[in-house]
């Protein structure tokens, strides 16, 4: 009875071991083609039949490749077949070599991990590759002397860049010499161009002084006088309060000044001067010299009394 039990136990262990062996992945490898000329490429195909739960890592030929071989590229891992949990995976490696001879690539290996098992699995077959060279029949080949270098025709495009650089350098040098010679004459003009703009009230008062010096209100051309006078005031208002007074009508200017803090009599005097000028310019009204002088006084008073306080204090200092 004990002998029977012993044989049964051994049989079960054998069956278990056989089943476990069948569950391990199966590795196979081929090389296509198996014969090449020097410098030609060939492909190593590595296939693994495994269970879906098993972990497989293919070799990396970018870090290490067979002796005498040069790695070119590799493909991704393709699934060739799937049947339930069983699958067949394939990876292709493109390689080349530049030495003739018969190469033994050995057996290909993959890294295998399953539960508590970590191992390296090898293919059954040893891969071989024949590399042949070209045969040259020297009896049919004529050896020629080395030819002398050919004389290439001259082209302007070959030196065009250098010509432009030379011309540009000469122009820059000429400008530097001219500027150095005319420095004293050129610099004042440059400084004058970048001089800060005069304050609005300074420009307006200077133009009003010019009108007063000619006593234009007593001339026989009141339209020209009022046009000049209102242009001075409009330009001042536009620059002082930052809106387009030159393009506005008198009513639009007064409406835009409603939000500005002005004395009542100053606002009324400005409005009267603008209204009178409109009558003279557009309604052919003939003003008297007294009206012209009063309009001038209203314009000047408006400019003088609307100068910013900070500017007055600075000028007073």
Buried (B, 14 or more C-beta within 10 A) or exposed (E): EEEEEEEEEEEEEEEEEEEEEEEBBEBBBBBEEEEBEBEEEBBBBBBBBBBEEBEBEBBEBEEEBBEBBEBBEBEEEEEEEEEEEEBBBBBBBBBBBEEBEEBEBBBBBBEBEBEEEEEEBEBEBEBEBEBEEEEEEEEEEEEEEEEEEEEEEEEEEEEEEEEEEEEEEEEEEEEEEEEEEEEEEEEEEEEEEEEEEEBBBBBBBEBBEEBBEEEBBEEEEBBEBBEBBBEBBBBBBBBBBEBEBEEBEBEEBBEBBEEEEBEEEBBEBBBBBBEBBBBBBEEEBEBEEEBBBBBBBBBBBBBEEBBEEEEEEEEEE
